[in-house]
Amino acid sequence: MSNLSASTTVVLPVSKAVLWLVGTAFLAFLAYYFIGVDQGAYSIFGKDMHVHEFVHDARHFLGFPCH
């Protein structure tokens, strides 16, 4: 018979936890920029609209206006 209430503690060093948090925050801000901010006119890629068109439906679904 197995004990379903038993849990295992995960020990994560602070340095590794900080690395995961910084990496996750960076990816979240990157996703926010591409979905919520990048509109082609002031894009980091110049006036290229490929990124904007790729995430266009996600922008509207999440409530970001774009036109």
Backbone atoms as SQL, in Angstrom:
CREATE TABLE atoms (id INTEGER PRIMARY KEY, chain TEXT, resi INTEGER, resn TEXT, atom TEXT, x REAL, y REAL, z REAL);
INSERT INTO atoms VALUES
  (1, 'A', 1, 'MET', 'N', 0.842, -1.173, 0.000),
  (2, 'A', 1, 'MET', 'CA', 0.000, 0.000, 0.000),
  (3, 'A', 1, 'MET', 'C', 0.887, 1.237, 0.000),
  (4, 'A', 2, 'SER', 'N', 0.614, 2.175, -0.892),
  (5, 'A', 2, 'SER', 'CA', 1.445, 3.373, -0.994),
  (6, 'A', 2, 'SER', 'C', 0.866, 4.492, -0.136),
  (7, 'A', 3, 'ASN', 'N', 1.748, 5.333, 0.304),
  (8, 'A', 3, 'ASN', 'CA', 1.372, 6.477, 1.120),
  (9, 'A', 3, 'ASN', 'C', 1.242, 7.693, 0.199),
  (10, 'A', 4, 'LEU', 'N', 0.036, 8.120, -0.145),
  (11, 'A', 4, 'LEU', 'CA', -0.191, 9.212, -1.069),
  (12, 'A', 4, 'LEU', 'C', 0.048, 10.583, -0.451),
  (13, 'A', 5, 'SER', 'N', 0.066, 10.676, 0.851),
  (14, 'A', 5, 'SER', 'CA', 0.242, 11.969, 1.498),
  (15, 'A', 5, 'SER', 'C', 1.713, 12.315, 1.711),
  (16, 'A', 6, 'ALA', 'N', 2.616, 11.413, 1.402),
  (17, 'A', 6, 'ALA', 'CA', 4.039, 11.692, 1.571),
  (18, 'A', 6, 'ALA', 'C', 4.498, 12.659, 0.483),
  (19, 'A', 7, 'SER', 'N', 5.318, 13.612, 0.856),
  (20, 'A', 7, 'SER', 'CA', 5.846, 14.565, -0.113),
  (21, 'A', 7, 'SER', 'C', 7.360, 14.613, 0.002),
  (22, 'A', 8, 'THR', 'N', 7.974, 15.043, -1.071),
  (23, 'A', 8, 'THR', 'CA', 9.417, 15.168, -1.094),
  (24, 'A', 8, 'THR', 'C', 9.760, 16.654, -1.181),
  (25, 'A', 9, 'THR', 'N', 10.632, 17.091, -0.328),
  (26, 'A', 9, 'THR', 'CA', 11.051, 18.487, -0.323),
  (27, 'A', 9, 'THR', 'C', 12.119, 18.693, -1.382),
  (28, 'A', 10, 'VAL', 'N', 11.936, 19.733, -2.190),
  (29, 'A', 10, 'VAL', 'CA', 12.926, 20.080, -3.197),
  (30, 'A', 10, 'VAL', 'C', 13.789, 21.193, -2.640),
  (31, 'A', 11, 'VAL', 'N', 15.077, 20.948, -2.566),
  (32, 'A', 11, 'VAL', 'CA', 16.007, 21.944, -2.053),
  (33, 'A', 11, 'VAL', 'C', 16.675, 22.608, -3.249),
  (34, 'A', 12, 'LEU', 'N', 16.500, 23.917, -3.351),
  (35, 'A', 12, 'LEU', 'CA', 17.044, 24.687, -4.463),
  (36, 'A', 12, 'LEU', 'C', 17.952, 25.770, -3.895),
  (37, 'A', 13, 'PRO', 'N', 19.224, 25.765, -4.299),
  (38, 'A', 13, 'PRO', 'CA', 20.131, 26.813, -3.802),
  (39, 'A', 13, 'PRO', 'C', 19.648, 28.205, -4.233),
  (40, 'A', 14, 'VAL', 'N', 19.921, 29.208, -3.420),
  (41, 'A', 14, 'VAL', 'CA', 19.476, 30.571, -3.688),
  (42, 'A', 14, 'VAL', 'C', 20.007, 31.060, -5.030),
  (43, 'A', 15, 'SER', 'N', 21.257, 30.752, -5.348),
  (44, 'A', 15, 'SER', 'CA', 21.831, 31.221, -6.610),
  (45, 'A', 15, 'SER', 'C', 21.081, 30.653, -7.807),
  (46, 'A', 16, 'LYS', 'N', 20.693, 29.405, -7.733),
  (47, 'A', 16, 'LYS', 'CA', 19.949, 28.791, -8.825),
  (48, 'A', 16, 'LYS', 'C', 18.522, 29.326, -8.871),
  (49, 'A', 17, 'ALA', 'N', 17.920, 29.605, -7.724),
  (50, 'A', 17, 'ALA', 'CA', 16.573, 30.172, -7.677),
  (51, 'A', 17, 'ALA', 'C', 16.562, 31.567, -8.287),
  (52, 'A', 18, 'VAL', 'N', 17.572, 32.374, -7.983),
  (53, 'A', 18, 'VAL', 'CA', 17.669, 33.717, -8.554),
  (54, 'A', 18, 'VAL', 'C', 17.823, 33.624, -10.069),
  (55, 'A', 19, 'LEU', 'N', 18.626, 32.699, -10.547),
  (56, 'A', 19, 'LEU', 'CA', 18.813, 32.521, -11.981),
  (57, 'A', 19, 'LEU', 'C', 17.495, 32.158, -12.662),
  (58, 'A', 20, 'TRP', 'N', 16.732, 31.260, -12.065),
  (59, 'A', 20, 'TRP', 'CA', 15.422, 30.886, -12.627),
  (60, 'A', 20, 'TRP', 'C', 14.453, 32.063, -12.612),
  (61, 'A', 21, 'LEU', 'N', 14.437, 32.832, -11.528),
  (62, 'A', 21, 'LEU', 'CA', 13.543, 33.989, -11.435),
  (63, 'A', 21, 'LEU', 'C', 13.895, 35.069, -12.451),
  (64, 'A', 22, 'VAL', 'N', 15.173, 35.357, -12.603),
  (65, 'A', 22, 'VAL', 'CA', 15.607, 36.364, -13.568),
  (66, 'A', 22, 'VAL', 'C', 15.298, 35.900, -14.989),
  (67, 'A', 23, 'GLY', 'N', 15.564, 34.638, -15.283),
  (68, 'A', 23, 'GLY', 'CA', 15.265, 34.101, -16.609),
  (69, 'A', 23, 'GLY', 'C', 13.781, 34.129, -16.921),
  (70, 'A', 24, 'THR', 'N', 12.960, 33.763, -15.962),
  (71, 'A', 24, 'THR', 'CA', 11.513, 33.785, -16.151),
  (72, 'A', 24, 'THR', 'C', 10.999, 35.208, -16.332),
  (73, 'A', 25, 'ALA', 'N', 11.501, 36.135, -15.540),
  (74, 'A', 25, 'ALA', 'CA', 11.090, 37.538, -15.673),
  (75, 'A', 25, 'ALA', 'C', 11.509, 38.093, -17.031),
  (76, 'A', 26, 'PHE', 'N', 12.705, 37.751, -17.497),
  (77, 'A', 26, 'PHE', 'CA', 13.169, 38.212, -18.803),
  (78, 'A', 26, 'PHE', 'C', 12.264, 37.694, -19.915),
  (79, 'A', 27, 'LEU', 'N', 11.932, 36.411, -19.880),
  (80, 'A', 27, 'LEU', 'CA', 11.049, 35.842, -20.905),
  (81, 'A', 27, 'LEU', 'C', 9.646, 36.440, -20.831),
  (82, 'A', 28, 'ALA', 'N', 9.167, 36.730, -19.620),
  (83, 'A', 28, 'ALA', 'CA', 7.843, 37.336, -19.473),
  (84, 'A', 28, 'ALA', 'C', 7.835, 38.756, -20.043),
  (85, 'A', 29, 'PHE', 'N', 8.866, 39.540, -19.762),
  (86, 'A', 29, 'PHE', 'CA', 8.941, 40.892, -20.317),
  (87, 'A', 29, 'PHE', 'C', 9.116, 40.871, -21.829),
  (88, 'A', 30, 'LEU', 'N', 9.857, 39.904, -22.337),
  (89, 'A', 30, 'LEU', 'CA', 10.037, 39.762, -23.774),
  (90, 'A', 30, 'LEU', 'C', 8.704, 39.428, -24.448),
  (91, 'A', 31, 'ALA', 'N', 7.950, 38.508, -23.861),
  (92, 'A', 31, 'ALA', 'CA', 6.634, 38.160, -24.403),
  (93, 'A', 31, 'ALA', 'C', 5.693, 39.359, -24.321),
  (94, 'A', 32, 'TYR', 'N', 5.726, 40.087, -23.213),
  (95, 'A', 32, 'TYR', 'CA', 4.890, 41.285, -23.065),
  (96, 'A', 32, 'TYR', 'C', 5.228, 42.319, -24.134),
  (97, 'A', 33, 'TYR', 'N', 6.517, 42.515, -24.402),
  (98, 'A', 33, 'TYR', 'CA', 6.906, 43.485, -25.411),
  (99, 'A', 33, 'TYR', 'C', 6.369, 43.076, -26.779),
  (100, 'A', 34, 'PHE', 'N', 6.608, 41.835, -27.173),
  (101, 'A', 34, 'PHE', 'CA', 6.215, 41.419, -28.515),
  (102, 'A', 34, 'PHE', 'C', 4.700, 41.366, -28.690),
  (103, 'A', 35, 'ILE', 'N', 3.970, 41.019, -27.653),
  (104, 'A', 35, 'ILE', 'CA', 2.513, 40.946, -27.784),
  (105, 'A', 35, 'ILE', 'C', 1.870, 42.297, -27.512),
  (106, 'A', 36, 'GLY', 'N', 2.358, 43.035, -26.534),
  (107, 'A', 36, 'GLY', 'CA', 1.666, 44.243, -26.126),
  (108, 'A', 36, 'GLY', 'C', 2.219, 45.553, -26.621),
  (109, 'A', 37, 'VAL', 'N', 3.491, 45.613, -27.005),
  (110, 'A', 37, 'VAL', 'CA', 4.094, 46.896, -27.323),
  (111, 'A', 37, 'VAL', 'C', 4.503, 47.000, -28.782),
  (112, 'A', 38, 'ASP', 'N', 5.155, 45.985, -29.313),
  (113, 'A', 38, 'ASP', 'CA', 5.699, 46.042, -30.673),
  (114, 'A', 38, 'ASP', 'C', 4.585, 46.238, -31.688),
  (115, 'A', 39, 'GLN', 'N', 4.632, 47.364, -32.390),
  (116, 'A', 39, 'GLN', 'CA', 3.602, 47.643, -33.391),
  (117, 'A', 39, 'GLN', 'C', 4.179, 48.002, -34.747),
  (118, 'A', 40, 'GLY', 'N', 5.430, 47.761, -34.973),
  (119, 'A', 40, 'GLY', 'CA', 6.020, 48.061, -36.264),
  (120, 'A', 40, 'GLY', 'C', 6.563, 49.470, -36.356),
  (121, 'A', 41, 'ALA', 'N', 5.780, 50.480, -36.016),
  (122, 'A', 41, 'ALA', 'CA', 6.223, 51.868, -36.132),
  (123, 'A', 41, 'ALA', 'C', 7.383, 52.161, -35.174),
  (124, 'A', 42, 'TYR', 'N', 7.331, 51.619, -33.966),
  (125, 'A', 42, 'TYR', 'CA', 8.438, 51.781, -33.032),
  (126, 'A', 42, 'TYR', 'C', 8.936, 50.424, -32.576),
  (127, 'A', 43, 'SER', 'N', 9.131, 49.566, -33.532),
  (128, 'A', 43, 'SER', 'CA', 9.610, 48.214, -33.282),
  (129, 'A', 43, 'SER', 'C', 11.127, 48.202, -33.163),
  (130, 'A', 44, 'ILE', 'N', 11.657, 47.233, -32.464),
  (131, 'A', 44, 'ILE', 'CA', 13.115, 47.084, -32.398),
  (132, 'A', 44, 'ILE', 'C', 13.652, 46.563, -33.725),
  (133, 'A', 45, 'PHE', 'N', 12.765, 46.113, -34.621),
  (134, 'A', 45, 'PHE', 'CA', 13.170, 45.614, -35.928),
  (135, 'A', 45, 'PHE', 'C', 12.927, 46.641, -37.030),
  (136, 'A', 46, 'GLY', 'N', 12.739, 47.886, -36.691),
  (137, 'A', 46, 'GLY', 'CA', 12.459, 48.906, -37.684),
  (138, 'A', 46, 'GLY', 'C', 10.988, 48.916, -38.036),
  (139, 'A', 47, 'LYS', 'N', 10.668, 49.114, -39.299),
  (140, 'A', 47, 'LYS', 'CA', 9.269, 49.174, -39.713),
  (141, 'A', 47, 'LYS', 'C', 8.774, 47.825, -40.226),
  (142, 'A', 48, 'ASP', 'N', 9.412, 46.760, -39.804),
  (143, 'A', 48, 'ASP', 'CA', 9.007, 45.408, -40.194),
  (144, 'A', 48, 'ASP', 'C', 7.781, 44.989, -39.385),
  (145, 'A', 49, 'MET', 'N', 6.712, 44.581, -40.055),
  (146, 'A', 49, 'MET', 'CA', 5.454, 44.247, -39.384),
  (147, 'A', 49, 'MET', 'C', 5.257, 42.749, -39.178),
  (148, 'A', 50, 'HIS', 'N', 6.277, 41.927, -39.418),
  (149, 'A', 50, 'HIS', 'CA', 6.115, 40.480, -39.301),
  (150, 'A', 50, 'HIS', 'C', 5.751, 40.049, -37.878),
  (151, 'A', 51, 'VAL', 'N', 6.436, 40.597, -36.891),
  (152, 'A', 51, 'VAL', 'CA', 6.148, 40.236, -35.496),
  (153, 'A', 51, 'VAL', 'C', 4.740, 40.677, -35.130),
  (154, 'A', 52, 'HIS', 'N', 4.380, 41.883, -35.506),
  (155, 'A', 52, 'HIS', 'CA', 3.049, 42.402, -35.198),
  (156, 'A', 52, 'HIS', 'C', 1.959, 41.517, -35.817),
  (157, 'A', 53, 'GLU', 'N', 2.134, 41.157, -37.065),
  (158, 'A', 53, 'GLU', 'CA', 1.126, 40.325, -37.728),
  (159, 'A', 53, 'GLU', 'C', 1.082, 38.921, -37.131),
  (160, 'A', 54, 'PHE', 'N', 2.223, 38.409, -36.675),
  (161, 'A', 54, 'PHE', 'CA', 2.267, 37.071, -36.094),
  (162, 'A', 54, 'PHE', 'C', 1.481, 37.003, -34.783),
  (163, 'A', 55, 'VAL', 'N', 1.527, 38.060, -33.977),
  (164, 'A', 55, 'VAL', 'CA', 0.844, 38.064, -32.675),
  (165, 'A', 55, 'VAL', 'C', -0.428, 38.906, -32.691),
  (166, 'A', 56, 'HIS', 'N', -0.898, 39.280, -33.866),
  (167, 'A', 56, 'HIS', 'CA', -2.033, 40.190, -33.994),
  (168, 'A', 56, 'HIS', 'C', -3.282, 39.684, -33.272),
  (169, 'A', 57, 'ASP', 'N', -3.676, 38.454, -33.491),
  (170, 'A', 57, 'ASP', 'CA', -4.884, 37.927, -32.850),
  (171, 'A', 57, 'ASP', 'C', -4.713, 37.806, -31.337),
  (172, 'A', 58, 'ALA', 'N', -3.505, 37.471, -30.894),
  (173, 'A', 58, 'ALA', 'CA', -3.251, 37.395, -29.448),
  (174, 'A', 58, 'ALA', 'C', -3.382, 38.774, -28.810),
  (175, 'A', 59, 'ARG', 'N', -2.964, 39.812, -29.524),
  (176, 'A', 59, 'ARG', 'CA', -3.096, 41.183, -29.001),
  (177, 'A', 59, 'ARG', 'C', -4.556, 41.501, -28.716),
  (178, 'A', 60, 'HIS', 'N', -5.419, 41.214, -29.671),
  (179, 'A', 60, 'HIS', 'CA', -6.838, 41.514, -29.484),
  (180, 'A', 60, 'HIS', 'C', -7.453, 40.626, -28.411),
  (181, 'A', 61, 'PHE', 'N', -7.069, 39.366, -28.389),
  (182, 'A', 61, 'PHE', 'CA', -7.602, 38.445, -27.383),
  (183, 'A', 61, 'PHE', 'C', -7.238, 38.909, -25.974),
  (184, 'A', 62, 'LEU', 'N', -6.031, 39.457, -25.792),
  (185, 'A', 62, 'LEU', 'CA', -5.582, 39.916, -24.478),
  (186, 'A', 62, 'LEU', 'C', -5.977, 41.355, -24.178),
  (187, 'A', 63, 'GLY', 'N', -6.641, 42.020, -25.123),
  (188, 'A', 63, 'GLY', 'CA', -7.147, 43.354, -24.867),
  (189, 'A', 63, 'GLY', 'C', -6.226, 44.494, -25.235),
  (190, 'A', 64, 'PHE', 'N', -5.169, 44.240, -25.979),
  (191, 'A', 64, 'PHE', 'CA', -4.255, 45.300, -26.416),
  (192, 'A', 64, 'PHE', 'C', -4.787, 45.884, -27.727),
  (193, 'A', 65, 'PRO', 'N', -4.989, 47.187, -27.788),
  (194, 'A', 65, 'PRO', 'CA', -5.393, 47.782, -29.059),
  (195, 'A', 65, 'PRO', 'C', -4.186, 47.901, -29.979),
  (196, 'A', 66, 'CYS', 'N', -4.444, 47.807, -31.273),
  (197, 'A', 66, 'CYS', 'CA', -3.302, 47.946, -32.192),
  (198, 'A', 66, 'CYS', 'C', -3.661, 48.702, -33.457),
  (199, 'A', 67, 'HIS', 'N', -4.910, 49.035, -33.677),
  (200, 'A', 67, 'HIS', 'CA', -5.257, 49.841, -34.845),
  (201, 'A', 67, 'HIS', 'C', -6.600, 50.491, -34.633);
